[in-house]
């Protein structure tokens, strides 16, 4: 990794180029995907900032494939990403949490060797009350050859990701990504319209301070999960109590824990026995980032990145964050 001094001004483009130069075999295609995603993030950030001033808040009156009411900004963010990514010749297809089927690259554009999977606006139910929301993305290399991408190209385990990242639209806009060489954070300077390196080589503490879990489902958890949460709260006397912090936007909760240490947990419950969060659009990319920062991720039975998905919108349980805190979940549940 290229090291920078505290006074260096490093744009995301410069950083990506420097990382690419460390690999003489690189073709630049993955770098191009990251550039385009950074551009899409700036455009979405602008829409989020102006949401209270324009008629783009609230429900669009439609549902996505998950059966959830689509927010107007969900649709706008989805369109921004598709239009920013479909013409570069680097992708063979995309998949979005908002779209039921694979999103093909139009025939008049060149086909590439990568697949993009994304959640255009995570936590969008919080938009109307000004809680931070985010974008999550994952990139894998296609495994089929010739013609259009197939479901086989989409349904790959998380350890095959070549890049993953998220953008959080909060008091500042921040983009965090990994290509398997550590996790790095960039903050958008709105005065110049550039993402600047602000958090190089992020390392999550081995023991965390924060527990992020939706306690409203406690009555629907299994007894082993209840016992685990008592352990995190220090109620069984076996560890110091963690502080409970839950926003309800996975990106926001994950981001806080990545920087400050902790665990984000979304256990299965009676209403969602297979778990609620999406493997391809949320859990795989955030787990990849967490592992690159020295953390861990567990789905209740195995390492999250080893799970082999069988459906485009498959859901799962997840425990992701500081390594020692995830190890407790592995011991008590696995």
Phi, psi and omega in degrees: 000139176285131180264144180236149177283167182297336183263000180294140171253108187240113176283162179297326179296314178299317182297315181297318179297316180297321177293320179297322181294342177286349183234093184303336181280351183296141181264346182092353182294316180294322176299319179297322177297317180293321175301312184295323178293323177296321177296314179300321180297320178297319181293319179292320178302321179295319178294319180295318180298325184265007186302323181283349182256347183237167183276058179233012174271161172086186185281145176271355179081011179234169178241150174271185184297338179280355184082014181262145178295126179281132173276153181302321180291332173305310184293317179298314181296320179299315181294322179300313182294315180301313182289332178283339190247346193278348189247001188280349181078013183254341183251149173257345177183168175226164171217138183233149174301336183272354184240133184292321185249173173301140176264107184283159171278129181306144186300333182278001174252152179293142177271138178252191185252008182242158176240136177248129175239134187207154168251107188295326181210085178290139179078023188294343176295345180268359187303314187293344181247017170063035174267143182305138175237177183201173174242139179235139179219156180218140179234129173233159177269137181297149182248348176265171179228147177075145175066202182279157174297152179241177179298332178300325179290330182280319191270068179247144178296156186298335182289353176267001178297140175257345175199153176201155179189176174212158174236132175248126180260090182236220177298333166226163177261126183230137177245128177239132179214164174219147168240024181090011179235049183090170179248133187227141184244142182229133180254134181284122173267104185293341182288333178240356178068033182234142169278124181247140180299118182237337183224075179289141173048063180298135176233121179278135178302146182293326175246133186256162178264337192244138171248121179245107181207148180273099183294345181299338182264008185305319181295342181259001179278159172284164181297320176300324178291318177300319179297321178298316181292327174295322178298314180298326180277359180075015185282344178262006176074011185259354176200164176291141183293140175269155175277131181273121179223117182221116181270322185097003171242114188302320180301315182295315179295316181296317183298314179301315183290326178298319182276323186257346182092137180153189182225135171259126182233131170228086183289162171293157177214179184299329180279330180229073186297336178265004186097168185245326188279153188274134182299308191281327188261339185235302190289315181298308182297318181290328176292321178299313178300315183298315179296322179292340177265006178095009179263200183209164178213140190218139182259008182107343178220334181207171174304133184303318186285354176265351179295130179263109183290150180240355180213151185298325183245033180298142179251162180204163167276160179205144172228110189224136178155218183301138189302314183292327179288323176291325179297325176299316178298319180298318181292321186273338183248327188283000000 
